[in-house]
């Protein structure tokens, strides 16, 4: 919910192997096309092109919400330590997996 533009829809894509947030998107109107945006982001990040959100915060615009979501996805991927990955962050777990695959 934003204070100036009303309701917004948030879409998040998670890699269930590493628990990494690979894409996040906010839109004024949620559609099946908007829902694909986080997946597009994940594909771009994974194949060559290279964020704790204060949920109680009131965002004025969808753009302000979108920027906060990007920061949340970065913080999550880089700093949240997950037990299922032996207390590594999702990004650290991905790097470890890549090292094991390369060996």
Buried (B, 14 or more C-beta within 10 A) or exposed (E): EBEEBEEBBBBBBBBEEBBBBBBBBBBBEBEEEBBBBBBEBBBEBBEEEEBEBEEEEEBEBBEBBBBBBBBBBBBBBEEBEBEEBEEBBBBBBBEBEEEEEEE
